[in-house]
């Protein structure tokens, strides 16, 4: 009879191990499925990141172009500067003449 009790204990232990293995197997498959979902999410996020980096790069290039255009428009070349100086001097001379005629009256 002693041997029968040992066998029953052994079968009981094996059944407990089998149920634990089934639980671990189920957890493993759940984890594998979750990992696949996370990989898909990661790939999507990486694609979005890449697109955003491209947009940032495009916007920075556009900003640089705009800065160059603004600089070109606001810069006066040396000839334009000289012409502007002459015009300003001429206007100053006119104002001086006008003021001097006003004071002589």
MODELLER restraints for C-alpha pairs under 7 A, 6 or more apart:
rsr = mdl.restraints
at = mdl.atoms
